[in-house]
Amino acid sequence: MDIKIITKDNEEGLLLSNNPFAISGELVVKRNSDCWSYDIKRYSQAKVRRQTFPDENYSLKDVNNTGFALGAFDNNQPIGLAIFQDQRTKYLYLADLKVSKKYRRRGVAKLLLNKAKKLAEAQKYLGFWVIAQNNNLGACLFYLKYGFIIGGLDTKIYDHSSQAEKQNVHFYYDF
């Protein structure tokens, strides 16, 4: 497996499709005094469902104008993608992170973040930040396991939508 910066030579990596993931619970985020904490709420089997995000239509030019992309490749076939966007803060924004279903739980996302960390440090960033929906429990738990901490909670973003029960959790990772 190779982790590479997406360039004209391998831009097909930007076309990696989104795969379904389980909505099996949620991260219940709380704030006490100056400290964030969380509980994990697991859904009953009857409430578990699958969700697939719509596929993006990334263009290399647009990605490179706002940051960079890394791809994970197995025998030159794209299996993972991480899109990063430059920020005015010292945190580089992780706009998208996905791994093909067949390659999940094999360390691909961790390898993408490890490579991005080296690139971000060279650009003088001091960390990453990312947003995950609280009911995307797999993503939330991945970020926490990697070492991200909760730095915020947006409880209003989905008001007046069909997803009003969701919240966005803001995660931060310091190098």
N, C-alpha and C positions, 0 to 999 in steps of 0.2 A: 504494500500500500504506500502511495506517495501523497504527500501534502504539498500542493503547489499554489503559487499566486496565479490567479486566473489572468491569462493574457490572450492575445489574438490566436495563439497556437492551441489553446485548450478551452476556448470560450464556450464550447458545448457544455462545460460544467455548470454554466449559469442556467441551463435548461432543465436541471434536475427537478423532477416532479415531486410534488408534495404527496406523501403517503398518509393513510389514515392512522390515527392514534386513539387510544382509549381515553374516554372521559370517565375516570373511575373514582373520582373524589375531588377534593379541593384543599388548597392550603388556606387555612383560616388564620389571617394575619391580625395581630393585636399590637397595640402600643401602650406601654406603661411607662410613665415618667419620660425618660429619654431612651428607652430600649424597645426594640421591636422583638416580638416573639411570634410563634406560630404553633398551631395544632394541625394535625392531618385528619381530615374527615373523609373516610372511605364510604363509597356508595354501596348499597346492596346490589347484588348481581342483577336484579331486575331494573335498576336505575342506570347501570353502566351502558354507555353507548359509544359509538365511534364518530370521529370528526375528521374531516380533511379540509385543510385550508385551500383556498383557490390557488392555482398555480400563478406565479408571478411571471412577468415578461421582462426580465432583466436585460438591459443592453450593457455591453462592456463599457461603452463610452460614458453612459450615465453613472454606472458604478464607479468608474475611475475618476469622474468629476467630483464625486462626493466622498470617496474613500478608496477601498479596495475589497477584493473578494479572494477567498482561498477555497480551493477545491481539494477533496480527497478522491484519489483515483486508485482503482484496482485494475491492473492490466489496461491502463489508459481509459477505463470506463468510469465516469463520474459516479461516486457513491455518497458524497457528502459535500456540503456547501456552507460557507460562512460569509456573510456580507457585513462589512464594517463601514461606518460613516464617521467622517471627521467631525469633531466638536470643538467648540471654543473653550470647553473646560479641559481638565486634565484626564477625563475619562473618555475613552473611545467607545462609541455606541455600536453594539452588536445588533444590527437590524434584522438579521435572519440567520438561523442555524438549523440545518436539517440534514438528516442521514437517511438513506434508503432503508426501507423496512428490513430487508435481508441482512443489512450490516449493523443494525442497532445493537447496542449492548456489547460492542466489540472495541470500544475505546476510540471510535472515529471522531466523535464530537470533542473529546478531550484532546486528541492530537491536533485538531483544527485550532482550538483555543491556545494550546501550547505554542504552536507556530505563530499565531497572531500576536501572542504576548511579546515575542522577540521583535516582530515588526513594529509593534506599538511602542515598545521601549526605545527603539531606534528613532522614533518620531517624537520622543519626549513625553509620551503619555504615561500616566501613573496608574492606570487601571482601565477596566471595562465597565460599562453599564448596559443593562438589558431590561426589557419589559416582558413579562409573561402573564398570561391570564391565570387567575388563581385556580380555575378548574382544569388547567392543563398541568395536572399534578406531576406527570412524568417530567416535564420540562422544569417545573419549579424544584423538584427534588434533585434533578441533575445539577442545576445551578448551585443549590445549597451544598451538594456533595463535592462539587468542584472547588468550593471555597468562597462563593459569592455570599454576601450578606444582604438582608433586606434593608433598603434605605428609604422606602416610601410605599404608599398604597393609594391608588386612585380609585375611589368608590363612586365617582360620578360619570366616568367616561362612557358607560353604556346606558345611562339613563335615556329614556325616550327611544329605546331600540328593542328589538326582539331578544336581545341578550342582557336585559336589565339586571339579571342576577349575578353577572360576572363583575370582577374587579381586576385591575391591572396591578401587579406587584412589580415594584422597581428593585432590581438587584444590582449590587455593586461589588466589584472585585478589585482589590488593591494589589499591585505587584509587590 
